[in-house]
C-alpha cells in the first residue's frame, strides 16, 4: 500500500523517470567501462581513472551474478498497479521484483566511487544523489516495491564484500584471464560466495 501511494505521488513524468532509471541499466554499465578503458590504453587519461573504470566493470559483473541468484531464489512478482507495467518483456529472473537490480547496481557503483581516493567530494555527492534517484525512480514507475529497494541496497553491500574479497584491480588488463579455465574458476568462486551470502 505504501509503495502504491509513493507511485501515485510521483511528481515527474513517466518518460523522465524511465530516463533516470535507464542510467542504472545493467547492460549500460557492463558496456560503458570497456571503451573508456580502451581509451586509457591509448593514452587518453591518467592511470587512476583506468583503475576506477576497471573496478566499476568488475563490481557490475559481481552485481549481475548476485542479482540473478537473488531473484531466482525469492521470485517475488512485480507490482500490478501500474497498468502499462507488463512482465511480458522481462525474461528469466528479471521478471521478478525482489531485489531491485537498479538499486543494487547504483549503490554498488556509489560505494566504489566513495572508496576511491581519486574522486572529488563533488563527484561523491553527485553519485550518491544519482543512486537515490535511480532507486526511487523504480518505485515511481511501478517496477518495484519499497522493500525491493531495501533488498537492492543490502545486495549492494554484499557486492562490496565480494569485491573486497576478490580484491581491487589496478588495470583493465587484470580483468583479462590468461586462460579460459581461470575465468571459469573465478566465476564459480563468485557464485559460491554470493550464494553463501544469500543463505546467511
N, C-alpha and C positions, 0 to 999 in steps of 0.2 A: 504493500500500500504506500509506504513512504517513497519507494523508488518511482511509483507511478505519479505521485504528487510532484516529485522533482522533475519528471518527464513533462508533466503538464505545465510546470512553471518556467520552462525554458524561455529565454529572452532573445536568443539568436535564431536565425532561420536554419532550417534543416541543411541547406546547402553549405552554410558557413560551418555548422557543427560537423558535417561529414568531411569538409576540407580539413578541419582541425584534426579529426580522427585519422585522416589519411596520412598525416605526418608521423603517425605511430604504427603504420603498417609494417608487418614483418618482412615482406619482400623488399620494401624500400630500404630498410636498414641492413638487409643482407647483401643488397647490391651496391648501395652507396659507398661503403668504405673501399670497395675494390678499385674503382677508377681513381679515388683520392690517394690510395697507397701507391698505385702505379704512377701517378703524377709525382709523388715524392721520389720514387725510384729514378725518375728522370731529372731530379734536382729541383723540383717545384717549390719545396718549403722545408723548414728545419726538421731534424730527426725526431724531436719530441712530439711533433704532430703525427708522424708516422706511427709512433708508439701508441698514441691515443686512438687513431683510426683502426690500427690492427687489433687493439684490445676491445674496441667497440664491436668489431666483427666477431671476435671470439665470444664476447658476452651475449651477443644476439644469437649465435649458434646454440649456446647453452640454453638461452631462453626458449628457443623453438622446441628443443628436446623436452625441457621441463614442462612447458605448457601442454604439449601434445600428450605427455604421460598423465598430467593432472586432469585434463579434460576427459581423457579416456577412462580415468578412474571415477570421477564424480558424475559425469554425464548429466549435468543439470540443463534443462531446456531453457531456451532464451525466452524473454518476456513476450507475451502475446497481445499486449495492449497497444502496440504500435502497428497500425493497420497495414502499413507497407513493409513491415519487417517480416518477410517470409524467410523461412530457413531453407528454402529450396536451393538458394545459391551457395549455401555453406556445404562444404564437403568434409567427410570423415569427422574427426574430433572437433573441428571448427564449428560444427552445428551446435555444440554445447556452449553453455554460458559461463560456467564456473571453472577456473578463474578467468578474469579478463586478461587476455593476452596483450592488449594495447597498454593496459595499466602496468603489467609486469615488465613489458619492454621499455616503456617510457621511464619507469623508475630504475630499471637496471642501468639504462644509459645515464640517468641522473646520478646514481651512485658512482659510476665510473668517472663522470666529469667532476664530481665533488672530491673524489680521491686523487684526481690528477693534479700534480704540482704545477703543471704548465698552463692551467686555465685561470682566468681572472675572476675576481669577485662578481663582476657584471655577468660573465658567461655562466657562472654557477647559479646566480639568481635567476637569470632568464631560463636556464634549463629546468630549474625547479618549478617555475611558473608554467612552462610548457608541459611538464609531466602532469601537473594538476589539471590543466586544461584538457589534455588528451584523455585523462582518466574520466573526468566529469562529462566530456562530450559523449562518451559511450552510454551513459545513463540518459542524457538529454535526447539522443536519437533512438532510444528504446532498445538498444542492443544488449544491455546488461542491467542487472540489479545492483544496488549499492553494495551488497555483500560480495558481489563478484569483484568489485574494485578492491575491497579489503583483501580478498584472496589473491588478487593480482599483485597487490603491494607485498604481501607475505612471500609470494613466489619470487619477487624481485630480490628479497633478502636471501632466499635460498640460492638464487642465481649468483649473488655476490659471494656467498660462502663457497659455492662450487668453483667460481672464478678464482678466488683466493687460494683454494686448494690446488687447482691446476697451476696457478702462477701466471703473472702478467708476462706478456711477450714484449720484446724490445723492437721488433720489426715485423713487417708483413712476411718476411722470409721465414720467420719462426712458425708461421701458420701453414707452411707448405711441407707436408710429410715427406720424408726421404723414401718411404716405401709404403704402398697401399696398406700393408698389414699394420703399420704404425697408426694410420688413420683409423682403421677398424678397432684397434685396441683402445685408442683414445676415446672413440665414440662409445664403445661398450662401457668403459670406466665412467664416463659422464652419465650414461643412462642408469648404471647401477647406483651411483651416488645420488642421482636425482630421485630414483625410486626409494632408496633408503630414507631420504629426507622427507618424502611424502608419507612414508609409513610411520614416521615418528608421531 
